[in-house]
Amino acid sequence: MAEHGHDSDVDAQHHCTHSHNHVSPNPHGSPQIHEGQHGFKEFNKNYFDEHGHRYNDHPDAHELARRLGVAMINAYTFNEDSTLVLDYACGTGLISRNLAAHAKCIVGADISQVMVDQYNQSVFNQGIPPEEMRAVCCDLTVAGPNQLDGMKFDVVVCASAYHHIPSIEDVTKALASYLKPGGSLLVTDIMKPSSAESAQALLPTEEAHINIIAHTGGFEEAVIKAVFEGAGLINFSFVTACKAKRNGHPVQFFLASGTKEVTEEA
Ligand SMILES: C[S@@+](CC[C@H](N)C(=O)[O-])C[C@H]1O[C@@H](n2cnc3c(N)ncnc32)[C@H](O)[C@@H]1O
């Protein structure tokens, strides 16, 4: 298995970073949503409810999650005795699994009940008690800040999901609201490729993915920086987390991080 820092390209095909017939490729990398935006949530929920049971069958999904997990561990000082983690759009728990040994407790959240059920089944199969790791089915952008039993987290992670979510502004604000003062938000997704050829690789390949991708073509640093700052996060950083291949072309995953300011009242 490839070592961190010398990774061969993992295939990110399973991440279905396609465009579809309601969203045009965005040459500037900025959020660009068309009339179908209100349907994205339902389409994603239905898609992952229908196909989620096969998500863990992709060997590259596990390897990508491992590499993204390593990047997160490098970006934040986890403490296995104290760190509380929220894994948003947690899917089947591939990212949580890579963080588990470094955290006291991980709560996953996702809009697909099928993904959440797989997450919890896998936790159960590993003999991990739900107090240490569990997932719930919910949309934190709708539910308000007091979902999750009023819990606040040291670190909130969100991997490979921003391209599915129409308003990355709203989700970033919602995720920031679950941070303790001084806590960090870590977001990873595909970076906008610099070559036209690689950008082409993000175009649709499967009809089945129609309507589930709100953002095509990867994200630019400036766009992610603006939404982090809009959510009141400071100390923004944006690094390459790992390389991947998409339709045979190289793409990169970024890891963005920002910190919730410690105010006098906190
Ligand atoms: C490509 S999977 C990534 C799963 C996991 N983060 C990982 O890296 O293995 C995308 C996940 O985002 C979830 N998702 C899509 N739209 C969402 C939304 N609006 N709110 C929360 N989760 C969403 C899907 O249900 C799916 O589990």
The ligand as an SDF file (V2000), in Angstrom:
LIG
                    3D

 27 29  0  0  0  0  0  0  0  0999 V2000
  -19.3310   10.5390   -1.9790 C   0  0  0  0  0  0  0  0  0  0  0  0
  -20.1680   10.1800   -0.4510 S   0  0  0  0  0  0  0  0  0  0  0  0
  -18.8830   10.5310    0.7650 C   0  0  0  0  0  0  0  0  0  0  0  0
  -19.1040    9.7810    2.0600 C   0  0  0  0  0  0  0  0  0  0  0  0
  -17.9880    9.9300    3.0870 C   0  0  0  0  0  0  0  0  0  0  0  0
  -17.8250   11.3140    3.5010 N   0  0  0  0  0  0  0  0  0  0  0  0
  -16.6880    9.3790    2.5620 C   0  0  0  0  0  0  0  0  0  0  0  0
  -15.7690   10.1770    2.2630 O   0  0  0  0  0  0  0  0  0  0  0  0
  -16.5720    8.1510    2.4230 O   0  0  0  0  0  0  0  0  0  0  0  0
  -21.2340   11.5930   -0.2890 C   0  0  0  0  0  0  0  0  0  0  0  0
  -22.1920   11.5230    0.9120 C   0  0  0  0  0  0  0  0  0  0  0  0
  -22.8300   12.7950    1.0370 O   0  0  0  0  0  0  0  0  0  0  0  0
  -24.1620   12.5740    1.4690 C   0  0  0  0  0  0  0  0  0  0  0  0
  -24.9270   13.7750    1.1250 N   0  0  0  0  0  0  0  0  0  0  0  0
  -25.2910   14.2160   -0.0960 C   0  0  0  0  0  0  0  0  0  0  0  0
  -25.9640   15.3700    0.0100 N   0  0  0  0  0  0  0  0  0  0  0  0
  -26.0300   15.6680    1.3280 C   0  0  0  0  0  0  0  0  0  0  0  0
  -26.6070   16.7470    2.0700 C   0  0  0  0  0  0  0  0  0  0  0  0
  -27.2530   17.7450    1.4640 N   0  0  0  0  0  0  0  0  0  0  0  0
  -26.4870   16.7300    3.4190 N   0  0  0  0  0  0  0  0  0  0  0  0
  -25.8380   15.7080    4.0350 C   0  0  0  0  0  0  0  0  0  0  0  0
  -25.2800   14.6670    3.3920 N   0  0  0  0  0  0  0  0  0  0  0  0
  -25.3750   14.6560    2.0470 C   0  0  0  0  0  0  0  0  0  0  0  0
  -24.5810   11.3250    0.7320 C   0  0  0  0  0  0  0  0  0  0  0  0
  -25.7090   10.6970    1.3160 O   0  0  0  0  0  0  0  0  0  0  0  0
  -23.3030   10.4790    0.8020 C   0  0  0  0  0  0  0  0  0  0  0  0
  -23.3060    9.6490    1.9380 O   0  0  0  0  0  0  0  0  0  0  0  0
  1  2  1  0
  2  3  1  0
  2 10  1  0
  3  4  1  0
  4  5  1  0
  5  6  1  0
  5  7  1  0
  7  8  2  0
  7  9  1  0
 10 11  1  0
 11 12  1  0
 11 26  1  0
 12 13  1  0
 13 14  1  0
 13 24  1  0
 14 15  1  0
 14 23  1  0
 15 16  2  0
 16 17  1  0
 17 18  1  0
 17 23  2  0
 18 19  1  0
 18 20  2  0
 20 21  1  0
 21 22  2  0
 22 23  1  0
 24 25  1  0
 24 26  1  0
 26 27  1  0
M  CHG  2   2   1   9  -1
M  END
$$$$
